[in-house]
Amino acid sequence: MSEPLISLRGITKTYGQGQAAFQALKGVDLDIEAGDFVAIMGPSGSGKSTAMNTLGCLDVPTTGDYLFRGIAVQKLSRDQRARLRRKFLGFVFQGFNLLARTSAQENVELPLLYRGEPAAARHAQARAALAAVGLAGWEHHTPAELSGGQQQRVAIARALVTNPEVLLADEPTGNLDSQRGREIMELLTRLNVEQGITVIMVTHEPDMAAYAKRIVRFVDGVVDSDVRNAPVPAGTPAEEAA
């Protein structure tokens, strides 16, 4: 068998020192294959957010091994981790994190601007990303002119515009009503199935986790369970997705 896209072995994370030390992760083992859709769940303080930050190269483990495509991430420099994030990872958060007075297209172009892409290329790629999330024709609208669901679609387009292998979504439906949440989950499912993007999502909502192919539960800093899931079929009402 080929090696996993992502592999965590014995990952620990300790914040603080001495009597104030807190161990958020206590020896996490986890493999994620390319093309998987994983929902990470667990109560507050279980370590799921720390695990997500580790997977996203936003934080480094205290001990253990994190392999991404066979590369030991914990041995990379800060700049090397930043390059890994820019090349392979896309991020979607509960808060849409859009610039308020900036159009949808300009918001989506930001990662390309940081890369130094020429203006014409930025414009074309941003329009294509917005079309991919169902927002063709909305390029020049500001966040104030968009619904919550549309704003989250812009945020997803911004994550997709760099063609990442992995989409990391932290409570992507947390600020949405059930209908908009279901629409976002169907969009993530389509990106996973049709484009082969690996999706890793932190959520506390069982009806949203039901869309994933796999549910990993964290408890007290370790993986408590890891089960394959029969994903919710497209078009299923959100109230039936639990």
C-alpha distance (Angstrom), angle and dihedral (degrees) to the residues before:
residue distance angle dihedral
M1 . . .
S2 3.81 . .
E3 3.77 117.8 .
P4 3.81 118.3 -94.7
L5 3.78 119.0 -95.8
I6 3.82 87.7 -125.0
S7 3.79 127.8 23.2
L8 3.81 127.8 179.6
R9 3.80 118.6 -170.3
G10 3.79 123.6 -176.3
I11 3.79 93.0 -23.1
T12 3.80 115.1 -177.7
K13 3.79 129.6 175.2
T14 3.79 123.8 -167.7
Y15 3.79 124.1 -175.8
G16 3.79 120.6 -159.8
Q17 3.77 129.4 2.0
G18 3.78 140.0 -98.0
Q19 3.78 116.9 -4.5
A20 3.81 90.1 -9.8
A21 3.81 92.9 57.5
F22 3.79 116.8 123.1
Q23 3.80 122.2 -167.9
A24 3.80 107.4 -147.9
L25 3.82 95.3 174.6
K26 3.79 120.9 34.0
G27 3.80 106.5 -172.1
V28 3.81 110.9 -37.3
D29 3.81 120.7 -166.8
L30 3.80 115.0 -172.3
D31 3.81 136.8 152.3
I32 3.81 123.7 -164.3
E33 3.79 120.6 -170.6
A34 3.79 124.1 -146.2
G35 3.81 109.3 -90.6
D36 3.79 95.5 23.4
F37 3.82 124.3 134.4
V38 3.79 109.7 -146.6
A39 3.79 127.0 -175.9
I40 3.80 113.6 -158.8
M41 3.79 113.7 -155.6
G42 3.78 138.3 171.4
P43 3.79 143.0 124.5
S44 3.79 123.3 -73.2
G45 3.80 109.3 -70.4
S46 3.80 93.8 21.4
G47 3.82 93.5 120.4
K48 3.79 98.7 -108.7
S49 3.81 94.8 123.5
T50 3.80 91.7 46.0
A51 3.80 88.6 50.9
M52 3.81 90.1 50.6
N53 3.80 91.4 50.5
T54 3.80 89.0 50.4
L55 3.82 92.6 49.3
G56 3.80 89.8 48.6
C57 3.82 92.7 51.6
L58 3.80 88.7 -120.1
D59 3.81 89.8 121.1
V60 3.80 135.0 19.8
P61 3.82 125.7 -130.2
T62 3.78 121.5 -112.0
T63 3.79 91.3 -134.0
G64 3.79 136.8 -6.1
D65 3.79 136.4 58.0
Y66 3.81 128.5 -72.6
L67 3.79 113.6 -171.8
F68 3.81 121.8 -171.2
R69 3.79 111.5 -174.7
G70 3.78 86.6 -19.8
I71 3.83 93.9 -53.4
A72 3.82 117.1 125.9
V73 3.81 99.3 -124.8
Q74 3.80 95.3 -172.1
K75 3.82 88.8 62.7
L76 3.80 94.3 54.7
S77 3.79 122.3 102.2
R78 3.81 120.9 -115.1
D79 3.81 90.4 -100.0
Q80 3.80 92.4 48.3
R81 3.82 91.1 51.3
A82 3.80 89.0 49.6
R83 3.80 90.2 53.3
L84 3.80 90.4 48.8
R85 3.81 89.7 52.6
R86 3.80 92.9 48.8
K87 3.81 94.5 47.2
F88 3.81 103.5 39.1
L89 3.81 111.3 16.0
G90 3.79 136.0 69.2
F91 3.80 124.3 -170.8
V92 3.80 132.8 -148.9
F93 3.81 120.9 -179.8
Q94 3.80 137.4 -166.9
G95 3.79 89.3 -112.4
F96 3.79 105.5 59.3
N97 3.85 91.7 -135.1
L98 3.80 93.7 -153.3
L99 3.80 123.1 156.7
A100 3.80 103.3 -107.3
R101 3.81 100.4 -142.0
T102 3.79 95.3 38.2
S103 3.80 126.0 93.7
A104 3.79 122.7 -111.9
Q105 3.80 90.4 -107.8
E106 3.80 93.0 50.4
N107 3.80 91.0 48.5
V108 3.80 90.4 52.8
E109 3.81 91.6 46.9
L110 3.83 93.7 58.3
P111 3.84 97.8 92.3
L112 3.80 89.3 49.1
L113 3.80 90.9 48.8
Y114 3.81 89.1 55.2
R115 3.80 88.2 51.2
G116 3.78 91.2 54.1
E117 3.82 95.1 -116.9
P118 3.84 115.2 168.6
A119 3.80 115.6 -100.4
A120 3.80 95.6 -111.7
A121 3.80 92.1 52.3
R122 3.82 91.5 46.7
H123 3.78 92.2 52.0
A124 3.81 93.9 48.8
Q125 3.80 95.3 45.8
A126 3.82 93.0 46.4
R127 3.80 92.0 50.7
A128 3.81 90.1 49.3
A129 3.82 91.7 49.6
L130 3.80 91.7 49.7
A131 3.80 90.5 49.0
A132 3.82 89.1 51.0
V133 3.82 90.3 59.2
G134 3.81 94.0 44.8
L135 3.81 99.0 -99.3
A136 3.79 102.4 114.5
G137 3.79 106.0 144.9
W138 3.81 94.0 27.9
E139 3.81 96.2 82.9
H140 3.80 96.3 114.4
H141 3.80 98.8 44.0
T142 3.80 118.8 108.9
P143 3.83 121.3 -134.5
A144 3.82 90.3 -100.3
E145 3.81 88.2 61.5
L146 3.82 93.3 52.2
S147 3.80 133.0 76.4
G148 3.79 120.3 -118.1
G149 3.78 91.0 -100.7
Q150 3.80 91.4 50.2
Q151 3.80 91.1 49.0
Q152 3.79 90.2 53.3
R153 3.81 89.0 49.8
V154 3.80 88.7 54.3
A155 3.81 88.5 50.8
I156 3.81 89.9 51.2
A157 3.81 90.8 48.0
R158 3.80 88.7 52.3
A159 3.81 89.1 52.8
L160 3.81 91.6 47.8
V161 3.79 99.1 46.2
T162 3.81 92.2 84.8
N163 3.84 92.0 52.6
P164 3.82 96.0 -119.4
E165 3.79 123.5 -166.8
V166 3.80 91.5 -143.4
L167 3.79 129.9 40.0
L168 3.81 113.5 -158.5
A169 3.80 111.7 -161.7
D170 3.81 120.1 -173.0
E171 3.84 110.0 -162.7
P172 3.84 90.7 -35.3
T173 3.82 93.3 177.3
G174 3.80 97.8 38.6
N175 3.82 94.4 106.6
L176 3.80 95.8 41.5
D177 3.79 135.2 86.4
S178 3.80 118.0 -113.9
Q179 3.81 95.5 -94.3
R180 3.82 94.2 49.7
G181 3.79 89.2 42.5
R182 3.80 91.1 55.0
E183 3.81 90.3 49.6
I184 3.81 91.0 53.1
M185 3.81 91.4 47.9
E186 3.80 91.2 50.4
L187 3.80 88.5 50.5
L188 3.82 91.7 51.3
T189 3.80 89.6 47.1
R190 3.80 91.4 51.8
L191 3.81 92.0 49.1
N192 3.80 89.2 50.3
V193 3.81 96.1 46.9
E194 3.80 101.6 35.4
Q195 3.80 101.4 34.1
G196 3.80 99.3 28.4
I197 3.81 93.7 -125.8
T198 3.80 112.5 162.0
V199 3.82 108.3 -125.6
I200 3.81 123.4 -157.9
M201 3.79 112.5 -178.0
V202 3.79 132.2 -178.2
T203 3.79 111.7 -152.2
H204 3.78 139.9 155.3
E205 3.82 92.1 -160.2
P206 3.84 114.7 96.0
D207 3.82 92.0 -161.3
M208 3.81 90.3 57.5
A209 3.82 93.4 43.1
A210 3.81 87.3 54.5
Y211 3.81 88.8 74.8
A212 3.83 91.8 63.2
K213 3.79 125.7 93.2
R214 3.77 90.6 -134.7
I215 3.82 136.4 23.7
V216 3.81 120.6 -151.4
R217 3.81 116.2 -170.4
F218 3.78 122.6 -157.5
V219 3.80 122.8 -156.9
D220 3.81 124.9 174.9
G221 3.79 94.6 -14.1
V222 3.81 99.1 -49.5
V223 3.80 137.4 85.9
D224 3.80 104.8 -93.5
S225 3.81 97.0 -179.4
D226 3.80 139.1 -1.1
V227 3.80 116.3 -169.0
R228 3.77 136.7 167.9
N229 3.77 113.5 -118.9
A230 3.80 136.0 -152.5
P231 3.84 99.0 -126.2
V232 3.79 120.9 -130.3
P233 3.82 110.5 -96.5
A234 3.80 115.4 -113.0
G235 3.78 112.9 -90.7
T236 3.80 96.1 27.9
P237 3.83 111.3 142.8
A238 3.80 111.6 -107.5
E239 3.79 93.0 -121.4
E240 3.81 88.9 59.3
A241 3.80 94.4 48.6
A242 3.81 98.2 81.5
